[in-house]
Amino acid sequence: MDNLQKIVHGLLQAGTIDGFLGYKEVNGHLLPFLFTRDRPEDLKGMVSRDPLPRYPLESFLVDIARTHPQARMGLLARECDARAVRELVKLNQLSSDRVFLIPLSCSLSNLHEGTTCSHPPSPAADGKKPEWPPRGIGKSATPEMLGELSPGERLRRWLEEFAKCIKCYGCRNVCPVYVCKECSLEDEGLIPVGRIPPDPSFHLVRAVHMAGFCIDCGLCEEACPAEIPLRTLYRGGNQIVQRLFGYSPGKEDSHSPFHKTGLSPTPGEAYGNE
């Protein structure tokens, strides 16, 4: 057993956790896997080597918490996973005393080519300012760069990006903090059904709803087959929330905006609308 396998085996056998979400090699593929005390032999296939694939393991935690609210779960967590867990605790989707995080150091090989990270591993980026592509936004753009464009030029470039959308809902489905029971993106009165590319309101509605919730993990951008720079879009919304309300999603020492409004759901209950 390697070091991670020994740690997880000890936690399971001691009863500290009832299960552990990590990765296992199955037929040559690294896949999310739930390791339990009843099947210690599975630990031989646990993998922690870099690079690992990126799945929203914390979303699986939410599903487990809804069906087994008393279960104590462990999670192999990068920094973005930890931010997602903190945000889900604030949203009453997870209980902090029933989640045990084992940190996983992220490396440059974990980052999607051409993307930026708000919590980059070392070595740091070279600091060179990326150039604008001939069309659209590009994945290396930042909200600060967008702010240098005129409103008309900024809108034109975003509309070019939105026009690539095939309406697969991958960005929404992979999001670790998507916990809504009903989704505005499927409201026929708001988003026209069957239209591809969708009306620009499709991405604008989601961008507004992600402001103050996005933990900047980048999974939406990685899942997007059209390569729309969604991370840049949502990061801009978060910066507005930070500037206006002093709130940054995923921080351990801050409360969700719902904490003061009284709109927070009861534990395990999902929000009514995205």
Residue pairs with C-beta under 8 A, 6 or more apart in sequence:
1 9
1 43
1 44
2 46
2 48
4 22
4 46
4 48
4 76
4 102
5 43
5 44
5 46
7 102
8 20
8 22
8 35
8 43
8 46
8 74
8 102
9 40
9 43
11 17
11 20
11 74
11 100
12 18
12 19
12 20
12 35
12 36
12 37
12 40
13 37
13 40
15 37
16 72
16 74
16 100
17 72
17 73
17 74
17 100
18 36
18 37
18 68
18 71
18 72
18 73
19 34
19 35
19 36
19 37
19 64
19 71
19 73
19 74
20 34
20 35
20 36
20 73
20 74
20 75
20 76
21 32
21 33
21 34
21 35
21 57
21 60
21 61
21 73
21 74
21 75
21 76
22 32
22 33
22 35
22 46
22 47
22 48
22 57
22 75
22 76
23 30
23 31
23 32
23 33
23 46
23 47
23 48
23 52
23 53
23 76
24 30
24 31
24 33
24 35
24 42
24 45
24 46
24 47
25 31
25 45
25 47
26 33
26 45
30 47
30 52
30 53
31 53
32 55
32 57
32 60
33 42
33 45
33 46
34 60
34 64
35 42
35 43
35 46
36 42
48 76
48 104
50 107
50 109
50 110
51 107
51 109
51 110
52 104
52 110
54 110
54 217
54 219
54 222
56 84
56 174
56 175
56 176
56 217
56 219
57 75
57 76
57 77
57 81
58 75
58 77
58 81
58 84
58 85
58 88
58 94
58 176
59 175
59 176
59 178
61 73
61 75
61 85
61 88
61 94
61 99
62 88
62 93
62 94
62 179
64 71
64 73
65 71
65 73
65 93
65 94
65 95
65 98
65 268
66 268
69 95
69 267
69 268
70 98
71 98
72 98
72 99
72 100
73 98
73 99
73 100
74 99
74 100
74 101
74 102
75 81
75 85
75 99
75 100
75 101
75 102
76 102
76 104
77 85
77 101
77 102
77 103
77 104
78 103
78 104
78 105
78 106
78 110
79 106
79 119
80 106
80 119
80 215
80 216
80 217
80 218
80 250
81 101
81 104
81 176
81 217
82 101
82 103
82 250
83 215
83 216
83 217
83 249
83 250
83 251
84 176
84 177
84 215
84 217
84 250
85 94
85 99
85 101
86 250
86 251
86 252
87 177
87 213
87 215
87 249
87 250
87 256
88 94
88 176
88 177
88 179
89 95
89 96
89 99
90 255
90 256
90 258
90 259
90 264
91 177
91 179
91 256
91 258
91 264
91 265
91 271
92 264
92 265
92 266
92 267
92 268
92 269
93 179
93 267
93 268
93 270
95 267
105 121
106 121
107 121
108 121
108 123
110 121
111 117
111 120
111 121
111 218
112 139
112 218
112 221
112 222
114 138
114 139
114 140
115 139
115 140
115 218
115 221
115 231
116 125
116 139
116 140
116 142
116 231
117 216
117 218
118 216
118 235
119 216
129 145
130 138
130 140
130 141
130 145
132 138
132 141
132 145
135 157
135 160
136 157
136 160
136 161
136 164
136 229
137 146
137 157
137 158
137 160
137 161
137 229
137 232
138 229
139 221
139 227
139 229
139 231
139 232
141 229
141 232
142 232
142 235
143 232
143 235
143 236
143 239
146 154
146 232
146 236
149 157
158 200
158 233
159 200
161 228
161 229
162 197
162 198
162 200
162 202
162 203
162 228
163 197
164 197
164 226
164 227
164 228
165 196
165 197
165 198
165 202
165 203
165 226
165 228
166 196
166 197
166 225
166 226
167 195
167 196
167 197
167 198
167 202
168 225
169 185
170 220
170 223
170 224
170 225
171 206
171 220
171 221
171 223
171 224
171 228
171 230
172 178
172 183
172 185
172 206
172 220
172 274
173 223
174 219
174 220
174 222
174 223
175 210
175 219
175 220
176 215
176 217
176 219
177 213
177 214
177 215
177 249
178 274
179 270
179 271
180 270
180 271
180 272
180 273
180 274
181 270
181 271
181 272
181 273
182 272
182 273
182 274
183 273
183 274
184 190
184 191
184 205
184 209
184 273
184 274
185 191
185 202
185 205
185 206
185 274
190 201
190 205
191 198
191 199
191 201
191 202
191 205
192 198
192 199
203 228
203 230
203 233
206 274
207 233
207 234
207 236
207 237
208 237
209 274
210 234
210 237
210 238
211 234
211 237
211 238
211 240
211 241
212 237
212 238
212 241
212 245
212 247
212 249
212 257
213 249
214 234
214 235
214 237
214 238
214 249
215 249
215 250
216 231
216 234
216 235
216 238
216 249
216 250
218 231
220 230
220 231
220 234
221 227
221 228
221 229
221 230
221 231
224 230
238 248
238 249
241 247
241 257
242 248
245 257
247 254
247 255
247 256
247 257
248 254
256 264
258 264
265 271
